[in-house]
């Protein structure tokens, strides 16, 4: 695993370009986010997704969350957001809220664990957003740890725990850590909590009640 230091607020375009080239070639890049470290790969490449599952020793039925540079990039791949999804995205993106949206056919079923929904968000961190822009696509952001092990905010732990098949570690120091993103299903008429996380569920409900 090659390790490169990258700035949190103004990441170097050359480093992002190198990481994007690796991802476009089917590689895997460990990157910081606004919560924990994640693993970035091309979700449209079945080979890259299979490699990601192998690196994490992750069961095939487990879905891989995605991140995007902004709402426009997410819409370009996923499709228009519902009024419910748009309202939550406007309030909480960039930030630690993952929305479950209908999965388009362009995204392989294995990315979503065979489900018809896919989790996406815009992280409040310049590195993953910049990497998505450099790649021109959404990227996976599954936690940078072996399946069953705790996720980490420490790049040293990422380097120790993951096998050498990860191509590049973008080291921005320790990330904020804490709880992972809150996951909310917005495929129906009402929001449904899937996983508690950094954004309290009561805050999500209060957002929906505001006019």
C-alpha positions as CSV (number, residue, x, y, z in Angstrom):
1,X,0.0,0.0,0.0
2,X,1.4,3.3,-1.0
3,X,0.8,6.2,1.4
4,X,0.5,9.8,0.4
5,X,-0.1,12.8,2.7
6,X,-3.0,15.1,1.5
7,X,-4.3,18.3,2.9
8,X,-7.8,18.2,4.4
9,X,-9.1,21.6,3.3
10,X,-7.2,22.1,-0.1
11,X,-6.2,18.7,-1.3
12,X,-3.5,18.7,-4.0
13,X,-4.9,18.3,-7.5
14,X,-2.0,16.1,-8.6
15,X,-2.5,13.6,-5.7
16,X,-6.2,13.5,-6.4
17,X,-5.5,12.9,-10.1
18,X,-3.1,10.0,-9.3
19,X,-5.8,8.5,-7.0
20,X,-8.5,9.0,-9.7
21,X,-6.3,7.2,-12.3
22,X,-5.9,4.2,-10.0
23,X,-9.6,4.0,-9.4
24,X,-10.3,4.3,-13.2
25,X,-8.0,1.4,-13.7
26,X,-9.9,-0.7,-11.2
27,X,-7.9,0.1,-8.1
28,X,-8.9,0.8,-4.5
29,X,-8.0,3.9,-2.6
30,X,-8.3,4.5,1.1
31,X,-9.5,8.0,1.8
32,X,-10.6,10.2,4.7
33,X,-14.2,11.3,5.1
34,X,-16.0,13.6,7.6
35,X,-16.5,10.6,9.9
36,X,-14.1,7.7,9.3
37,X,-11.7,6.4,6.7
38,X,-13.4,4.7,3.7
39,X,-12.4,2.7,0.6
40,X,-13.0,4.3,-2.8
41,X,-13.6,2.2,-5.9
42,X,-15.5,2.5,-9.1
43,X,-19.1,1.3,-8.4
44,X,-19.8,0.8,-12.1
45,X,-17.0,-1.7,-12.4
46,X,-18.0,-5.2,-11.3
47,X,-14.3,-6.3,-11.2
48,X,-13.5,-3.4,-8.9
49,X,-16.5,-4.1,-6.6
50,X,-15.5,-7.8,-6.5
51,X,-12.0,-6.8,-5.5
52,X,-13.3,-4.5,-2.8
53,X,-15.4,-7.3,-1.3
54,X,-12.3,-9.5,-1.3
55,X,-10.1,-6.9,0.3
56,X,-12.6,-6.4,3.2
57,X,-13.6,-10.1,3.4
58,X,-17.1,-8.8,3.2
59,X,-20.2,-10.9,2.6
60,X,-21.8,-10.3,-0.8
61,X,-25.2,-9.4,0.6
62,X,-23.7,-6.3,2.4
63,X,-24.3,-3.1,0.5
64,X,-21.6,-0.6,-0.4
65,X,-22.5,3.1,0.3
66,X,-21.6,5.7,-2.3
67,X,-20.4,9.3,-2.1
68,X,-20.6,12.1,-4.6
69,X,-19.0,15.5,-5.1
70,X,-22.4,17.3,-4.9
71,X,-26.1,16.8,-5.5
72,X,-25.7,17.4,-9.2
73,X,-23.3,14.5,-9.6
74,X,-25.5,12.2,-7.6
75,X,-28.6,13.2,-9.7
76,X,-26.5,12.6,-12.9
77,X,-26.1,8.9,-12.0
78,X,-29.0,8.1,-9.6
79,X,-31.7,10.3,-11.2
80,X,-33.9,13.2,-9.9
81,X,-34.4,13.2,-6.1
82,X,-37.9,13.0,-4.7
83,X,-39.2,16.0,-2.8
84,X,-38.5,14.1,0.4
85,X,-34.9,13.3,-0.6
86,X,-34.3,16.8,-1.9
87,X,-35.4,18.4,1.3
88,X,-33.1,16.2,3.5
89,X,-30.2,16.7,1.0
90,X,-30.6,20.5,1.1
91,X,-30.5,20.4,4.9
92,X,-27.8,17.9,5.6
93,X,-25.5,17.7,2.6
94,X,-22.6,18.0,2.7
95,X,-22.7,16.0,5.9
96,X,-23.1,12.6,7.6
97,X,-26.5,11.6,6.2
98,X,-26.8,8.7,3.8
99,X,-30.1,8.5,1.9
100,X,-31.4,5.2,0.5
101,X,-32.6,6.0,-3.1
102,X,-33.9,3.7,-5.9
103,X,-30.9,2.0,-7.5
104,X,-30.6,2.7,-11.3
105,X,-29.8,-0.2,-13.6
106,X,-26.4,1.4,-14.3
107,X,-25.2,0.4,-10.8
108,X,-24.5,-3.3,-10.5
109,X,-26.8,-5.1,-8.1
110,X,-23.8,-6.4,-6.0
111,X,-23.0,-2.8,-5.0
112,X,-26.4,-2.7,-3.2
113,X,-26.2,-6.2,-1.9
114,X,-28.8,-7.3,-4.4
115,X,-31.3,-4.7,-3.2
116,X,-33.3,-2.2,-5.2
117,X,-32.0,0.7,-3.1
118,X,-28.6,2.3,-3.0
119,X,-27.1,4.5,-0.2
120,X,-25.6,7.8,-1.2
121,X,-24.4,11.0,0.4
122,X,-22.2,14.1,-0.1
123,X,-19.5,14.1,2.7
124,X,-18.4,17.3,4.4
125,X,-14.8,16.7,3.5
126,X,-12.8,18.1,0.6
127,X,-10.8,15.0,-0.2
128,X,-13.7,12.5,-1.1
129,X,-15.6,15.3,-2.9
130,X,-12.5,16.3,-4.8
131,X,-11.8,12.6,-5.7
132,X,-15.3,12.2,-7.0
133,X,-14.8,15.3,-9.2
134,X,-11.5,14.0,-10.4
135,X,-13.0,10.6,-11.3
136,X,-16.1,12.2,-12.8
137,X,-18.4,9.7,-11.0
138,X,-19.7,8.5,-7.7
139,X,-17.4,6.3,-5.6
140,X,-17.8,3.7,-3.0
141,X,-17.1,4.8,0.6
142,X,-17.4,1.6,2.6
143,X,-15.4,1.7,5.8
144,X,-11.7,1.1,5.6
145,X,-11.5,-2.1,7.8
146,X,-11.9,-5.8,7.5
147,X,-15.5,-7.0,7.8
148,X,-16.3,-7.5,11.5
149,X,-13.6,-5.2,12.7
150,X,-14.4,-1.7,14.0
151,X,-14.1,1.2,11.5
152,X,-11.3,3.7,12.2
153,X,-10.5,7.3,11.9
154,X,-6.7,6.6,12.1
155,X,-4.7,6.3,8.9
156,X,-2.1,4.3,10.8
157,X,-4.7,1.7,11.7
158,X,-5.9,1.6,8.0
159,X,-2.3,0.8,7.0
160,X,-1.9,-1.9,9.7
161,X,-5.2,-3.6,9.2
162,X,-5.8,-3.8,5.5
163,X,-3.9,-6.0,3.1
164,X,-1.5,-4.8,0.5
165,X,-4.1,-5.1,-2.2
166,X,-5.3,-1.5,-1.4
167,X,-3.4,0.6,-3.9
168,X,-3.2,3.9,-2.2
169,X,-3.8,5.5,1.2
170,X,-4.6,9.2,1.2
171,X,-3.4,10.3,4.6
172,X,-5.1,13.4,5.9
173,X,-4.4,12.6,9.6
174,X,-7.1,11.5,12.0
175,X,-10.7,12.2,10.8
176,X,-13.4,13.5,13.2
177,X,-14.5,9.9,14.0
178,X,-17.5,9.4,16.2
179,X,-20.6,7.8,14.9
180,X,-21.0,6.8,11.2
181,X,-23.5,8.5,8.9
182,X,-27.1,8.2,9.7
183,X,-28.9,6.1,7.1
184,X,-32.5,7.1,6.1
185,X,-34.7,5.3,3.5
186,X,-36.4,7.9,1.4
187,X,-37.9,5.6,-1.2
188,X,-41.3,5.8,0.3
189,X,-43.7,8.6,1.2
190,X,-42.2,9.0,4.7
191,X,-38.6,8.8,5.9
192,X,-37.5,5.5,7.6
193,X,-34.5,5.2,9.9
194,X,-32.3,2.3,8.8
195,X,-29.2,3.0,10.9
196,X,-28.7,5.6,13.7
197,X,-25.6,7.7,13.4
198,X,-24.1,11.1,13.5
199,X,-27.4,13.0,12.8
200,X,-30.0,12.3,15.5
201,X,-33.2,10.8,14.1
202,X,-35.3,13.4,15.9
203,X,-33.4,16.1,14.0
204,X,-34.4,14.4,10.7
205,X,-38.0,14.3,11.7
206,X,-38.0,17.9,12.8
207,X,-36.5,18.9,9.5
208,X,-39.4,17.2,7.7
209,X,-42.0,19.0,9.9
210,X,-40.6,22.5,9.1
211,X,-42.4,24.5,6.4
